């Protein structure tokens, strides 16, 4: 089943065309990558998918809902079915980690305080944070922890779909590989479908099932890793040229 | 080394420029000067000799390729690195000539653009007000929607904590106006009229304006900075994707809190300014406080007091909405916060004063 269908999406900023007819499909259970050179509009496409930004024409269907003509009520329902991890976590700085995670639970569900605390502790453990971290504020923790807490918050409502914007950028190589591992674990534990915007070659090889490469306003390639190097495109050739043979998790950990 | 940077040997039609030593941007100027003296255009054949040069940087190479183009000079060198540098500069010069032309803009285009930009920002402010109005309607449709906790938090944060500074400022303003008036009144023996003067000026104009100015500087700017910082860290995007409308969570609680609290702050300012007046009247005009208060009740009608309070919610709405709007349009860089915070204070003070003028005209025509 396809959870996301993007059809002929066109995006225009002022007189600059960013996307000129993008079409892609994300299947259930996949870890799907959005790749491309800087400024090609990967993050813009992600923002369009989560209704933070409007597109000019075309259609985006997420979990069976067309978002270009969605009512406010349906949009609210849809928002509870996904989680988003922003590049720098975007945790609410006035709240502790526990309060950040509990926020959606308190707003959207009627749960006892004890239950909420239990859920928060579980989500923290799931992403590899300690229970004692729960009472820290976002400014008191490292970038890697912030991203983990961001995932924990995104998972608060048990979404089917997770959007991740550059999850490993700004992390040291070891934390980045741990994060890849976390992404794979979460997929196998919770059966998530994920859409990831990334530049990180190691992450691409470690985690992605399929990907779309955006170059020159169009999709230059959509498909699996195995066939990508046979595509004749300058960006793809340069980007993947140095990366053969494929680095695996074992070799990167040994370094 | 600089002395023998360049040696020229020439006969009738040809000239040879022999460079030696390190050719870098530090001695480029010197080379240019000495070449200017030789008047190259008189010669038909020009050779640039780099045999004795030990190093060539890209700036100097650019200069040499200029010579090559302009005077058809030939560059002679055995050094492979020099050829490489020269080839590199030549290649990039071609692109430079095409792409790096600064666009000139005439004054009409400049003003046109500036006007259009301010038109757009006016439209976007109107859009913001429209959204605020719309979310107000949604807000009050369902009692459950009203965020009492957030409103209470904002009341404490932006009004109660400002109580001290509002009280102190208005006390001093009362003191100063009374003191200035006292001397003049004493000369004409009209000591008692200090009460009339203070009553009308403080209640009607000074207390509301002073309160609005302090709150605009303190709380309005804080709104811009807080919301702007949340915008930069993508917290507002995060709220949207989680289905929390920023208008219900951030915008309306702040506006409501200030609209409720500004009249109360104005009331405090009224009392404190009057206190300043009473002290001055007692000390330098020999007017006992009991007499001051008695006279105040006699001559100053209640309407003056109400006129001052009525202005409160309007000023509050302007200050809060401009502060929040400026916060929401903060762009993704840190300079933007500072710029918009300054703008928000200036614009809200301006708006408050314009609003006050409109009130003055309206009340005068209504005979209030």
Interface residues (C-beta under 8 A of the other chain):
Chain A: X47 X50 X51 X52 X75 X76 X79 X80 X82 X84 X86 X87 X88 X90 X91 X92 X93 X103 X104 X107 X108 X163
Chain B: X229 X230 X233 X234 X235 X237 X238 X239 X240 X241 X242 X243 X244
